[in-house]
Amino acid sequence: MTPLDDYPLHRQLLEASFAGLDRHKDYRILDAGSGRTSLFSLASQFPISKIQALVYPGDKRKIFGIQKDVPFSNYELVECDIVRYSCKISYDIVLAHLLLGEATKFGNNTFESVLKALLEIETRILVIIDIYNDPDVHYGLLLKRVLEKWTIRKAISIDRYIAITLTSASDSD
């Protein structure tokens, strides 16, 4: 059993979001707001890539789940609030899997501060997966901010979830 077996809809969303990418290329990946499901998916889909798994400091539920259920060695667990994450590198891929609403529950974060921090991370590909009816996710503001800098390459809706794959406007791929 893997974490993806517990969540077949998330498996579909995660696999479809990264369809078309070379699985054997060495990408620099950030799993922003990491958890066992998203990290397992990334680590297994991109086995030679280097993944930073960002978890809110002291979030024992996520840290324990990752340590217990993600048997891969191609990731580094980083405990840091997304709003305070100071990134000195550029990523090829950033995944925000159920981050936008959940991160507002920590450290007095607001949706706007979490979204701003996420969109300031330099990356070629940004994948956002969230729940339609999450009261903490403001989709109007999300789309407004996203369309200022990004191109929507793919949008997938399954059940009550949405996955948006974005590429930076400057990316020619």
N, C-alpha and C positions, 0 to 999 in steps of 0.2 A: 504494500500500500504506500502510495506517495501522497503528499498534500494535494496534488492535482486530482487524485482519485476522489477526494472528499468534495471537490468543487468542480464538477464537469463544465459548468458554464464559464468559470474562470479559465479553465484549460482552453476552451474554445476561443475565448476573447484574447488570451495571451498568445496563443499560437497564430491566430488570424492577424493580430496586430503586427507580428514580426514576419509574416509570410513574405517571401521574396528576398529576404536578407540572407547572405551567405553564412551559414551556420558554422563554417570552419574558418572564418576570418577572425583575426584577433582584434576585437572591439574594446574600447574603453567604455564601460557601462556604469551608470549610477542607478541603483534601485532606491529611489527617494521614498522614504517611509516604508522600508522593507518589512516583509513578513515572510513566513515560511512558504506560502503559496507562490508569491511573486518571485522570490529568490530561487526557489526550486526550479521554477519554469525557466528563468534566465540562465541559471547555472547549467541546466541540462540542455537547453537549446543552443547555448553558445559555450561549448566546453573549453575552448582555448582562450576565451576572452577574460579580461580582468574586470571584476565587478566590485564596486563599493556598495555595501548594503547599509544604508542610512537608517538608523533607528533612534527614536526619541530616547534621551538618556534615562536609564533606569527602567525602561519599559520591559519588565521581566517577562511578561506574557509573550511578547514578540521575540525577545532574545532567547528565551527557553525553547520556544517553538522552532526557531532557526537552528539552534544547537542540536536539538533532538531529531529534526526531520530533514535537514539539508546536509547530505553526506559528502558534498563536493568540496574541493579545496581551492576553487578558482574565485573565491570571494574574500573580502575583508569586511568585517563588521565594524561600523563606525557609529558610535553613540553621539548624536548631535541633533539638536532641534533644527528642522529645515529652515526656520526663520533666521537662525544664527549661523547657518552653514556658510563658511567662507571658502569658496572654491577657487583654487589657483590654476586648475587645469581645465581643458576642454574635453568634453565627452563625445563619443560617437552616438550613444543612445542614452536617454534618460527615461525611466519608467516611473510614473506616479500611479500606482495601483491602489485605489481606495484611499489616497492620501488627502485629498482636498477637504473632505468633511471631517475625517478623523483627526487631522493635525490641529483642528480648531479646539479640540478637547484638551490640549496640553499647553502649558506655559502662557496662558492668556493670549494665545494666537487668535487672530481673526482670519476669516476667509481671504480678505484682501492681502494681509501680510504673507500668508502661506502662498497664495497665487503669485504675488510679486517675487518672493524668494525663488519659487520654482522656475518662473520665466526668466530670471536673471542668470540661471545656470547656462553656461555656454555649451550647446550641443547641436548636432546635425539633425537628430531625430528625437522627437519627444512623443511619448505615448502616455495618454491620460485615460484611465479607466475608473469609472465611478458609477454611482447609483443615481438613477433619474430622480427619485423622490427624496434624496437626502436634503433635509431642510437647511443644512449648513453649506451646501454647494449652490452658488449663484451662477447658473449657466449663462445668463445674459452677460454678466461681467466677464466670465471666463471666455466666451466667444469674442467679445469686444477686445480684450487684451491679447488673445491668441492671434486674431486676424491682423493686429498691428505689425507682427513680426514673422508670422508663420503661414505656411500653406497647408491646408488640410489635404492629406493624401488619401486617407481612408477613414471612414466612420462606420462603426459596426454597432448594431443594437441587438442584444439578446435578452429576452425576458425584461427585467427591470434595470439592466446594465447598459452602459454605452462605453465604447472604446473609440478614441480619436487618435489617429496617427498623424503627426505633424512633421513637416520638414522646415528648416529655417529658410527664409526667403532667399538667402544668399547661397544656399546649397544647390548645386547644379545637377545632382544625381537624380 
